[in-house]
Amino acid sequence: MSAAGTARRAIVVGGGIGGLASAVALTHKGWDVTVLERAPQFQEIGAGVTLFPNAIRALDYLGFESKLFVGQGMRAGGLRSNTGRWLMRQEVSQSDVAPVHRAYLHDILRSAVPGESLIADSRVTAVTLTGEVEYCKDGETRTVHGDLIVAADGISSGIRAQHWPELPPPQYVGVTAWRAIAEVRNPHDFGLTQTWAPGAELGIVPLIDGRIYWYAALLAPQGERFADNHAYVLERFGAWHDPIPELVAATEPGALLHHDLFHASRQPKTLVRGKIVLLGDAAHAIPPFLGQGACQALEDAATLGAYIDTRDGLDRYDRVRRERAHAVAKATRMTGRMGIFVRNPALAVARNAIVRATPGNIARRAMDRVTRWEVPAT
Ligand SMILES: Cc1cc2nc3c(=O)[nH]c(=O)nc-3n(C[C@H](O)[C@H](O)[C@H](O)COP(=O)(O)OP(=O)(O)OC[C@H]3O[C@@H](n4cnc5c(N)ncnc54)[C@H](O)[C@@H]3O)c2cc1C
């Protein structure tokens, strides 16, 4: 509450995972929140998303019980070469990672935001540092004022482009990716695995609801398009080890999503300008090599909630989130360099030998360093 006893108003631009999570956090803190989303409805399509312990802690802070993210058990998995040879085997328990459908996570977040706060079909066209937000709805231009503007408008953030003009646009990382959800008869036979070949990788991620999320990625020139994505993926990955051919074949061709991957090539020097705060991909888009993009958006939202009513809260948000995003982006780049960016077959053989000789607990500790995150104490 403000000194006058009225709730302060936050305008959240973007109703993705980061925007909705920050709306939940600010609502809990007594803010009057409006979320403006350009899409006609608040909904998420996409495929799967891996929620690591850092994301589960952020969700716990936001009031979501951990049982929401527990489901069918998972078989041990690990890392393989495309011939099927195990490079590293790993036990995976539900406390290590909760893979969910993106729509499931989105629905859970949305259901915790008051309905009157959610305004769809509203494209934000301009924002001022003093908190005026201009948006277009039903063919009309409207303006609202916020004491805080959360720019959660994703990797191609218009707000970042307007107020952080020194930053370059998102950059293609050199990788094109397909993602899909498949329903299989025998989900318990699928473990959480990643498979490498030179310049290519494929991940199998059993979701907590029993469906299988999988993705395939290749080094490719930007903008390359394929007449029939399903046929191309079958041809390119269909001779890899079992159960990859079965999984690709079991996928509805129309369920296959294809995107080039982009990232923020330069970090902002500050995440806060005037009343505007950058959050999620708008602040620090990373490629999905560690499955941390949405996890970081959730961390941002929980941190914003934790700091918002404290002295210098936005400065603290800015400091800790930039530092954290920098560390996670660095770990993500390292993972890419060890994985998909190894395109030379001889180097890939050498890389595989090194991975086979690396004790599993070392790899695990590296991942723990990324996911061992706590909501800041205030
Ligand atoms: C192939 C792939 C796989 C991934 N896998 C994982 C994974 O396993 N785990 C993980 O943690 N992360 C993963 N990610 C990353 C994750 O998807 C993103 O980091 C996350 O969705 C970012 O959330 P966000 O809310 O910041 O942005 P977004 O989800 O992009 O949401 C932005 C929202 O803003 C809206 N918007 C944009 N402009 C305007 C405007 N002008 N006015 C109003 N609304 C606007 C958009 O319509 C959208 O709804 C993956 C990403 C990709 C590409």
The ligand as a MOL file (V3000), in Angstrom:
LIG
                    3D

  0  0  0     0  0            999 V3000
M  V30 BEGIN CTAB
M  V30 COUNTS 53 58 0 0 0
M  V30 BEGIN ATOM
M  V30 1 C 13.2070 -24.4880 -28.3100 0
M  V30 2 C 13.1200 -23.9300 -26.9110 0
M  V30 3 C 13.0850 -24.8070 -25.8200 0
M  V30 4 C 13.0490 -24.2980 -24.5160 0
M  V30 5 N 13.0510 -25.1770 -23.4660 0
M  V30 6 C 13.0850 -24.7010 -22.1980 0
M  V30 7 C 13.1250 -25.5900 -21.0730 0
M  V30 8 O 13.0800 -26.8160 -21.2000 0
M  V30 9 N 13.2050 -25.0450 -19.8190 0
M  V30 10 C 13.2290 -23.6910 -19.6250 0
M  V30 11 O 13.3060 -23.2630 -18.4590 0
M  V30 12 N 13.1660 -22.8270 -20.6640 0
M  V30 13 C 13.1010 -23.2870 -21.9430 0
M  V30 14 N 13.0480 -22.4220 -22.9900 0
M  V30 15 C 13.0690 -20.9760 -22.7310 0
M  V30 16 C 11.7210 -20.4410 -22.3130 0
M  V30 17 O 10.7460 -20.8270 -23.2550 0
M  V30 18 C 11.7350 -18.9250 -22.2190 0
M  V30 19 O 12.8850 -18.5100 -21.5320 0
M  V30 20 C 10.4980 -18.4180 -21.4690 0
M  V30 21 O 9.3220 -18.7730 -22.1490 0
M  V30 22 C 10.5500 -16.9100 -21.3070 0
M  V30 23 O 9.3450 -16.4520 -20.7540 0
M  V30 24 P 8.9410 -14.9200 -20.8850 0
M  V30 25 O 7.6620 -14.7840 -20.1420 0
M  V30 26 O 10.0890 -14.0530 -20.5140 0
M  V30 27 O 8.7270 -14.6790 -22.4470 0
M  V30 28 P 7.6280 -15.2980 -23.4260 0
M  V30 29 O 7.2380 -16.6530 -23.0150 0
M  V30 30 O 8.1650 -15.0990 -24.7950 0
M  V30 31 O 6.3670 -14.3580 -23.2180 0
M  V30 32 C 6.3170 -13.0540 -23.7260 0
M  V30 33 C 4.8480 -12.6590 -23.8540 0
M  V30 34 O 4.7720 -11.2830 -24.1600 0
M  V30 35 C 3.7730 -11.0880 -25.1520 0
M  V30 36 N 4.0910 -9.8280 -25.8450 0
M  V30 37 C 5.1670 -9.5630 -26.6210 0
M  V30 38 N 5.1170 -8.3040 -27.0600 0
M  V30 39 C 3.9910 -7.7510 -26.5560 0
M  V30 40 C 3.4000 -6.4560 -26.6580 0
M  V30 41 N 3.9490 -5.4710 -27.3890 0
M  V30 42 N 2.2470 -6.2250 -26.0100 0
M  V30 43 C 1.6550 -7.1990 -25.2510 0
M  V30 44 N 2.1600 -8.4480 -25.1330 0
M  V30 45 C 3.3370 -8.7110 -25.7690 0
M  V30 46 C 3.8940 -12.3350 -26.0290 0
M  V30 47 O 2.7230 -12.5450 -26.8020 0
M  V30 48 C 4.1310 -13.4060 -24.9860 0
M  V30 49 O 2.9250 -13.9430 -24.4930 0
M  V30 50 C 13.0440 -22.8930 -24.3030 0
M  V30 51 C 13.0210 -22.0190 -25.3930 0
M  V30 52 C 13.0580 -22.5300 -26.6890 0
M  V30 53 C 13.0500 -21.5650 -27.8670 0
M  V30 END ATOM
M  V30 BEGIN BOND
M  V30 1 1 1 2
M  V30 2 1 2 3
M  V30 3 2 2 52
M  V30 4 2 3 4
M  V30 5 1 4 5
M  V30 6 1 4 50
M  V30 7 2 5 6
M  V30 8 1 6 7
M  V30 9 1 6 13
M  V30 10 2 7 8
M  V30 11 1 7 9
M  V30 12 1 9 10
M  V30 13 2 10 11
M  V30 14 1 10 12
M  V30 15 2 12 13
M  V30 16 1 13 14
M  V30 17 1 14 15
M  V30 18 1 14 50
M  V30 19 1 15 16
M  V30 20 1 16 17
M  V30 21 1 16 18
M  V30 22 1 18 19
M  V30 23 1 18 20
M  V30 24 1 20 21
M  V30 25 1 20 22
M  V30 26 1 22 23
M  V30 27 1 23 24
M  V30 28 2 24 25
M  V30 29 1 24 26
M  V30 30 1 24 27
M  V30 31 1 27 28
M  V30 32 2 28 29
M  V30 33 1 28 30
M  V30 34 1 28 31
M  V30 35 1 31 32
M  V30 36 1 32 33
M  V30 37 1 33 34
M  V30 38 1 33 48
M  V30 39 1 34 35
M  V30 40 1 35 36
M  V30 41 1 35 46
M  V30 42 1 36 37
M  V30 43 1 36 45
M  V30 44 2 37 38
M  V30 45 1 38 39
M  V30 46 1 39 40
M  V30 47 2 39 45
M  V30 48 1 40 41
M  V30 49 2 40 42
M  V30 50 1 42 43
M  V30 51 2 43 44
M  V30 52 1 44 45
M  V30 53 1 46 47
M  V30 54 1 46 48
M  V30 55 1 48 49
M  V30 56 2 50 51
M  V30 57 1 51 52
M  V30 58 1 52 53
M  V30 END BOND
M  V30 END CTAB
M  END
